[in-house]
Amino acid sequence: MRRKLYALFTALLLLAIIAPCTRAQDVTPAFSKDPDLEAGYRDLYERQFVEARSTFTKWISKHPDEAFGHVSLAASYLFEELFVQGVLTSDYFCDDKRFVGGITGAPNPERIKNFNIEIAQARTLAQQRIKRNSHDPEGLYVMTLVAGMESNANSMLLKKHLDALKFLKEANANATALLGQRPEAYDAYVALGSANYIIGSLSGSARFFLWFGGIHGDKQLGMKQVTKTADNGHYLKPFAKILLSLSARREKQDAIAQKYLKELTEEFPNNPLYSAEYAKALGRPIPATLGPGK
């Protein structure tokens, strides 16, 4: 009896020692609440891009080996260009030509250059993690964001649609691998959902062609997946709300759009885009005039 009690005590002692170490190793930027990163993302959604970049740059200086800082900095350049180009508006989403074909004109070359620099650095650091452990959640999370943003940049801004599909497929694969082991990584669903929605919005002949390349689309499934991020996500929760609202406007599901645009308006009162889109969804006069870069 004494031996059994001793063995049990030893096992419990080892568990007490090992468990905190395991949890500590699991606390990485993507899966923890970092107040500095959260402040940077709040600035990003308020369209305070200079402030967001300052916060992310300071964070990188303290965590030079973490890919998440660079992917966040890349997001600041991409989001700024999307806002400036009017991509995150119902005018863009409800225009079939622009929604499928991309912006009119060309994006700001300096922002695209900086975006590519940060994306490359994030990809390098994330791949180093995955090389050490092919199932590393942080690495898979960052690679999902990297490929998803590259797909968005190539499809909406650069109009390199074949490259966009390649990155979209990569984002899909990384998100699926991540969610297979970390189903609570709700931010990853926005990559799966946007892919499904965009492909599902293409013409029948285009979808048929992509089907042979292993790329499928389903608009309804896509909106359900983006809803998971909009309701339960972390850093990308507001972005998912934007995408879901605009997709709902495109699908004439104004009640869904109104719900999430109202939430965005209340959470980020300094960004007039949300209040303008909320007014459109309600059929009311637009309270703010938004021009390029405003």
Buried (B, 14 or more C-beta within 10 A) or exposed (E): EEEEEEEEEEEEEEEEEEEEEEEEEEEBBBBEEBEBBEBBBBBBBBBBBEBBBBBBBEBBEEBEEBBBBBBBBBBBBBBBBBBBBBBBBBBBBBBEEBBBEBBEEEBBEEBBEBBBBBBEBBBEBBBEBBEEEEEBBBBBBBBBBBBBBBBBBBBBBBBBBEBBBBBBBBBBBBBBBBBEEBEEBBBBBBBBBBBBBBBBBBEEEBBEEBEEEEBBBBBEBBBBBBBBBBBEBBBBBBBBBBBBBBBBBBBEBBEBBBBBBBBBBEBBEEBBBBBBBBBBBEEEEEEEEBEEEE
